[in-house]
Amino acid sequence: MTITGLIIFLLVGAIAGWLAGVIVRGFGFGLLGNMAVGIVGAVIAGWLLPRIGLHVGGGIIGWIIHALIGAIILLLIIGLFRRA
């Protein structure tokens, strides 16, 4: 991975984390925490979604949607553990 690819990956994860925090109210961790969740969610979605046969599309918008799905899943799972 090049430095440009890494920067794009981090930006996509940050955008997805922020959007997931807006969508999943009540389970957020603030702006920086949600950005970190978005980055981790992007990694999870990159691993999980192709294995279940879900392909969102290409380009930067597709990457953001892909990472957003992963971040929402991660926020919901964290929310379940925080309530227990």
Secondary structure, 3 states (H helix, E strand, C coil): CCHHHHHHHHHHHHHHHHHHHHHCCCCCCHHHHHHHHHHHHHHHHHHHHHHCCCCCCCHHHHHHHHHHHHHHHHHHHHHHHHHC
